[in-house]
Amino acid sequence: MATLTLVSKTAAPALPVPAVVGIPDLAVRNLSVRYGGAPPVFSGVDLTIRQGEQVALIGANGAGKSTLLKCCLGFVPPCDGDVMLFGEPLASLRANRQRSLRGGIGFVAQKHNLVPRLSVLSNVVHGTLAAAPGPRAWLQALAPRIIRARALQALDMVGLADLAPRRADGLSGGQSQRVAIARALVSRPRLILADEPAASLDPTAGEEVMATFVRVSRETGTTLVFTTHHLDHALGYAGRVIGLAGGGLDLDAPAASLATGGLRDLYG
């Protein structure tokens, strides 16, 4: 294994990237999605998410939460409606422009998908693969100094800079998910989409991960959209809650105006 090379956290520029004022990070209009000849997963969804928001997306299994995230990434084509990502319509863009726009999104899945035998720092460097594929984005020892600095800076933001040299297979579940957050941050995204990021964690680790998400979002101005079945997470870590039910958007309200008992109706 290549020798780990650490650099000063002050060697890289700050992580957040200013957004264009007034342009929503994400907007969907009259969105409908179906798979094959099946009935629509959802239809007629209208939604606008602006820079710096923390938004929870809830709903029962099969309501379309993950499908909506994939559609917003351009991975699932809608059968009707439009997705506007950073002010640009995904459906009408060439594939290379879609990839470029997705470079402004950090995605965190329920499964951490770290490479066990590699160091924590190398796993974070992998977050630059979409922008610059190749061996220099695979191992931290081969990465440019500025990328290593940004990776260490991202680890510091999630409280794990001291674990940079450790192999990923020596981490706890909560630590692994925080490394996945750092991997999403290293590309300096404007928007982070997280699909049930705490679902595979124990309650304590889940709380730590969600608190990390929200703190980083607020410190950097990065927009955060996360799906969850934990209603307490939706109310405690989001400023706004969106609910899918009955084949459409059934709820869009400030978290402070909601209570856990009322949200359970979405699962009835």
HELIX and SHEET records of a PDB file:
HELIX    1   1 LYS A    9  ALA A   11  5                                   3    
HELIX    2   2 LYS A   65  CYS A   72  1                                   8    
HELIX    3   3 LEU A   90  SER A   92  5                                   3    
HELIX    4   4 ALA A   95  ARG A  102  1                                   8    
HELIX    5   5 VAL A  120  VAL A  125  1                                   6    
HELIX    6   6 HIS A  126  THR A  128  5                                   3    
HELIX    7   7 PRO A  135  ALA A  137  5                                   3    
HELIX    8   8 ARG A  145  MET A  157  1                                  13    
HELIX    9   9 ALA A  161  LEU A  163  5                                   3    
HELIX   10  10 ALA A  168  GLY A  170  5                                   3    
HELIX   11  11 GLY A  173  LEU A  185  1                                  13    
HELIX   12  12 PRO A  203  THR A  220  1                                  18    
HELIX   13  13 LEU A  231  TYR A  237  1                                   7    
HELIX   14  14 ALA A  255  SER A  257  5                                   3    
HELIX   15  15 THR A  260  LEU A  263  1                                   4    
HELIX   16  16 ARG A  264  TYR A  267  5                                   4    
SHEET    1   A 4 PHE A  42  ILE A  49  0                                        
SHEET    2   A 4 LEU A  26  VAL A  33 -1                                        
SHEET    3   A 4 ASP A  80  LEU A  85 -1                                        
SHEET    4   A 4 GLU A  88  PRO A  89 -1                                        
SHEET    1   B 6 ILE A 105  VAL A 108  0                                        
SHEET    2   B 6 LEU A 191  ASP A 195  1                                        
SHEET    3   B 6 THR A 223  THR A 227  1                                        
SHEET    4   B 6 GLN A  54  ILE A  58  1                                        
SHEET    5   B 6 ARG A 240  ALA A 245  1                                        
SHEET    6   B 6 GLY A 248  PRO A 254 -1                                        
END                                                                             
